[in-house]
């Protein structure tokens, strides 16, 4: 995923949105790591983790990260085509304020 972010950063002059997305993805990774540590500590204390809940948590975090990347790609695409009257933008409200 890091190589994909770097490739997107090279594709646009709006590097700040790519950097922001990268920071959010890192924060999600930290949250997942904290959760993993908490579950490990609970396991050591004899509290058995619920497999379904764990699977749901990790799947949700993966889905959130994927959505962030997809939305970043769509935003960069809209930035690339600004001023093109034949381009149908991904966001009706645009990318500029």
C-alpha positions as CSV (number, residue, x, y, z in Angstrom):
1,X,0.0,0.0,0.0
2,X,2.9,2.3,0.7
3,X,4.1,2.0,-2.9
4,X,0.6,2.8,-4.2
5,X,0.5,6.0,-2.0
6,X,3.9,7.0,-3.4
7,X,2.8,6.4,-6.9
8,X,-0.3,8.6,-6.3
9,X,1.9,11.3,-4.8
10,X,4.0,11.4,-7.9
11,X,0.9,11.7,-10.1
12,X,-0.4,14.9,-8.6
13,X,0.8,18.3,-7.6
14,X,-1.6,18.3,-4.6
15,X,0.8,16.3,-2.5
16,X,-0.8,17.6,0.8
17,X,-4.0,15.4,0.3
18,X,-1.8,12.4,-0.3
19,X,0.3,13.1,2.8
20,X,-2.9,13.6,4.8
21,X,-4.3,10.2,3.6
22,X,-0.9,8.6,4.4
23,X,-1.1,10.0,8.0
24,X,-4.7,8.7,8.4
25,X,-3.6,5.2,7.1
26,X,-0.7,5.2,9.6
27,X,-3.1,6.2,12.4
28,X,-5.4,3.2,11.5
29,X,-2.3,0.9,11.5
30,X,-1.5,2.2,15.0
31,X,-5.1,1.5,16.1
32,X,-4.9,-2.0,14.8
33,X,-1.5,-2.5,16.6
34,X,-3.0,-1.2,19.9
35,X,-6.0,-3.6,19.4
36,X,-3.7,-6.5,18.8
37,X,-1.7,-5.7,21.9
38,X,-4.8,-5.4,24.0
39,X,-6.2,-8.8,22.8
40,X,-2.8,-10.4,23.5
41,X,-2.7,-9.0,27.0
42,X,-6.3,-10.2,27.6
43,X,-5.3,-13.6,26.3
44,X,-2.5,-13.8,28.7
45,X,-4.9,-12.9,31.5
46,X,-7.2,-15.7,30.5
47,X,-9.8,-13.8,28.6
48,X,-10.4,-15.6,25.4
49,X,-11.0,-13.4,22.3
50,X,-14.1,-13.8,20.2
51,X,-13.0,-14.9,16.8
52,X,-16.0,-13.4,14.9
53,X,-15.5,-10.0,16.5
54,X,-11.8,-10.1,15.8
55,X,-12.4,-11.0,12.2
56,X,-15.0,-8.2,11.9
57,X,-12.6,-5.6,13.4
58,X,-9.7,-6.5,11.1
59,X,-12.0,-6.7,8.0
60,X,-13.5,-3.3,8.9
61,X,-10.1,-1.7,9.3
62,X,-9.0,-3.2,5.9
63,X,-12.2,-1.9,4.3
64,X,-11.7,1.6,5.7
65,X,-8.2,1.8,4.4
66,X,-9.3,0.6,1.0
67,X,-12.1,3.2,0.9
68,X,-9.6,5.9,1.7
69,X,-7.3,4.9,-1.1
70,X,-10.2,4.7,-3.6
71,X,-11.5,8.2,-2.6
72,X,-8.0,9.6,-2.9
73,X,-7.7,8.1,-6.4
74,X,-11.0,9.7,-7.4
75,X,-10.0,13.1,-5.9
76,X,-6.7,13.1,-7.7
77,X,-8.5,12.2,-10.9
78,X,-10.8,15.2,-10.5
79,X,-7.9,17.4,-9.8
80,X,-6.2,16.2,-13.1
81,X,-9.3,17.0,-15.1
82,X,-10.2,20.4,-13.7
83,X,-11.2,22.7,-16.5
84,X,-12.1,19.8,-18.8
85,X,-15.7,20.5,-19.7
86,X,-16.2,17.0,-21.1
87,X,-15.1,15.3,-18.0
88,X,-17.8,14.0,-15.6
89,X,-16.4,14.6,-12.1
90,X,-16.6,12.0,-9.4
91,X,-17.8,14.6,-6.9
92,X,-20.7,17.0,-7.9
93,X,-19.5,19.7,-5.5
94,X,-16.1,19.6,-7.1
95,X,-12.6,19.6,-5.5
96,X,-12.0,23.3,-5.3
97,X,-13.7,25.7,-2.9
